[in-house]
Amino acid sequence: MKRAILIILICVLVLTAVTVGAAAFRLWDGGRLTLILNGAETIRVEYGDVYQEPGAEATLKTGVPVSVDISGRVDTDKVGKYLIKYTAGTGGAVRTAYRNVYVVDSQSPVIKLTENPNGYTLPGQPYQEEGFFATDNYDGDLTDRVIRREADGKVIYTVSDAYGNTTTVERTIRYMDPAYPQILLEGGQMAFIMAGDNYQEPGYTSTDMEDGDLTSKVVVTGAVDNMTSGIYTLQYSVTNQKGMTTKLDRTVYVIPKPEGEQTPPEGEQNPENGENPDGEGAPNVDLPTGGTTIEPNGKTIYLTFDDGPGEHTGRLLDILAKYNVKATFFVVGGKDMSLVARAAQEGHAIAIHTYTHRYSEIYSSDDAFFNDLYAMQDLIYQHTGVKTMLTRFPGGSSNSVSSAYNKGIMSRLTKELPARGFQYFDWNVDSNDAGGAKTADEVFDNVTKGVAKRTNSVVLQHDTRDFSVDAIERIVAWGLCNGYTFKALDMDSPACHHGVNN
């Protein structure tokens, strides 16, 4: 009996070994299944670029193709290492392969120098910095990290981003020929007054290396009609004993007073800083209000600001309040919502931009987009009491980056938003303050040139950019002096939509 049991156990063990061996043979199957990666096993992708999956191919020894499952994802909005897994299997045979994808930031920062064409340094005197800006595709604004030094008549600017990419630029200091006198305009080369107010000359000084003080020799030509709105130019000219002449211009904007603005009768207080004459806090106002500065005449400017509020938003609101100009703020989450509340209280339109501003999440699905949208709508309501239905797509409705996360999503969203009662706005005048423009002069030129071509202009700016906010007073003054009306967007504003590219 024991012998029979032993024989049975031996047979079971032999059969098990044969079965395992057969299974192992079927798994490897003598190389019957082959899995080959397309492209390199290691790929580097630049931050912000679209990752194109090369894929893989699996075939049987007979040449019959086998499908390959790909798992893992690459987020090019985040620098790091990503692992992609490829699996193919058929008839018990399985092959697995892996690819490493590195999202890297190899682009160097950009330093742009501001130059004053009328600025010179006198020989022997220290150079007065004209200004500079530094930006990086990954780190954003790096201006405060710029290291500058002066040597041999040059200023050297150096900045590095978080990944060690370094940029260095040089400025050659322009020294003034001692033969020419110098003019300094107090208050700068621009001045702003309201029509009816007296223009007070801010003052000027002139010096010469040999003649000394020439202030009394300065000749001022041009005039300012303080009763008529417009843009006036005053020219300051001085000549030294050698006959060398220097000229400098000051632009004076005489701005029409807002409709309905009246000077309070003598003896009455003029409420300021949000207070009533008796010192109590100003009463609440109905929200939102659209507000205009002058009667519509067919030339309308809609100033819009994305990505805020930011550290420059308060200063922007002060400028807009000075001229009673209303704008539209497309705000994002995670910011100082007290500034959003202030903007709403002062009659500006508050609109939805995005809660997270992370494209990879927002455009991953239709549901993800609307979850983000409603989260921002609720946040605005909590702080302002306004349930806004105005919105702007991150990247605009014409963006193509969304195609990296969801094909055709913009075509669907641009239809679904109005169906849900929302109105979205793109822009037809770009200040380019998020692109090539790095100075207030460039922003002013881009905006005014774009506005001059249209009847209704929706202007794109960012209140997170200091130089863009620096340009606002001049943009507003230019618009008012040229007969434009400034309005905030509302549900009835003229549609401004881009062509959809996804």
Helices and strands as residue ranges (DSSP letters): H 2-28, G 29-31, E 33-37, E 42-46, E 56-60, E 65-66, E 69-71, E 80-90, E 93-104, E 110-113, E 132-136, E 140-141, G 143-145, E 147-151, E 154-160, E 166-172, E 182-185, E 190-194, E 204-208, E 212-213, G 215-217, E 219-221, E 230-239, E 245-255, E 300-306, H 313-322, E 328-332, H 337-345, E 349-354, H 359-362, H 366-384, E 390-391, G 401-404, H 409-419, E 423-424, E 429-430, H 440-451, E 456-462, H 466-470, H 472-481, E 485-486
